[in-house]
């Protein structure tokens, strides 16, 4: 049986997004717990911050070159988008 070790489990971009989300969640949870709210509320704040940070960092970190989005059709401005065409 051949093992597939050539392809990584996560892409570099995905790993970076998850790492940044976990770091921001840990910071939010730690600051909440240190602020006197207790461990349980600190954990909930950290989990919430992590969940909200994933889509945030996913949007602001540039997509990989192979997954570039296709350009808008001619005559359509970027603000209009394709649905208003």
C-alpha positions as CSV (number, residue, x, y, z in Angstrom):
1,X,0.0,0.0,0.0
2,X,1.4,3.3,-1.1
3,X,1.4,6.2,1.4
4,X,0.6,9.8,0.3
5,X,3.2,11.9,2.0
6,X,3.7,14.3,-0.9
7,X,0.7,16.5,-0.3
8,X,0.4,18.5,3.0
9,X,-2.6,18.2,5.2
10,X,-3.2,22.0,5.1
11,X,-2.0,24.7,2.7
12,X,0.3,27.3,4.0
13,X,-2.5,29.9,3.8
14,X,-4.9,27.8,5.8
15,X,-2.3,27.1,8.4
16,X,-1.6,30.8,8.7
17,X,-5.3,31.7,9.0
18,X,-5.8,29.1,11.7
19,X,-2.7,30.1,13.6
20,X,-3.6,33.8,13.6
21,X,-7.1,33.0,14.7
22,X,-5.9,30.8,17.6
23,X,-3.4,33.5,18.7
24,X,-6.1,36.2,18.7
25,X,-8.5,33.8,20.6
26,X,-5.9,33.0,23.2
27,X,-5.1,36.7,23.6
28,X,-8.8,37.6,24.0
29,X,-9.4,34.8,26.4
30,X,-6.3,35.6,28.5
31,X,-7.1,39.3,28.7
32,X,-10.7,38.5,29.7
33,X,-9.6,36.1,32.4
34,X,-7.0,38.6,33.7
35,X,-9.6,41.3,33.7
36,X,-11.4,39.5,36.5
37,X,-14.2,37.7,34.6
38,X,-13.0,34.2,35.5
39,X,-11.8,31.2,33.6
40,X,-15.1,30.1,32.2
41,X,-15.9,33.5,30.7
42,X,-12.4,33.9,29.5
43,X,-12.6,30.5,27.7
44,X,-15.9,31.6,26.1
45,X,-14.5,34.9,25.0
46,X,-11.4,33.1,23.5
47,X,-13.6,30.6,21.6
48,X,-15.8,33.4,20.3
49,X,-12.8,35.5,19.2
50,X,-11.3,32.5,17.5
51,X,-14.5,31.8,15.6
52,X,-14.8,35.4,14.4
53,X,-11.2,35.7,13.5
54,X,-11.2,32.8,11.0
55,X,-13.3,34.5,8.4
56,X,-11.6,37.9,9.1
57,X,-8.1,36.6,8.5
58,X,-9.4,34.4,5.6
59,X,-10.6,37.6,3.9
60,X,-7.5,39.8,4.5
61,X,-4.8,37.3,3.6
62,X,-4.3,37.2,-0.1
63,X,-5.4,34.1,-1.9
64,X,-2.8,31.8,-3.5
65,X,-1.7,32.5,-7.1
66,X,-3.4,29.3,-8.4
67,X,-6.7,30.2,-6.8
68,X,-6.9,33.8,-8.1
69,X,-10.4,35.1,-8.7
70,X,-11.4,35.8,-12.3
71,X,-11.6,39.4,-13.3
72,X,-14.9,41.3,-13.7
73,X,-16.4,41.5,-17.2
74,X,-15.6,44.6,-19.2
75,X,-17.8,47.6,-18.5
76,X,-18.6,46.5,-14.9
77,X,-16.9,48.4,-12.1
78,X,-15.6,46.5,-9.1
79,X,-18.1,48.2,-6.8
80,X,-21.1,46.9,-8.9
81,X,-20.2,43.2,-8.9
82,X,-21.7,40.6,-11.1
83,X,-25.1,40.5,-9.6
84,X,-26.0,44.0,-10.5
85,X,-25.0,43.6,-14.2
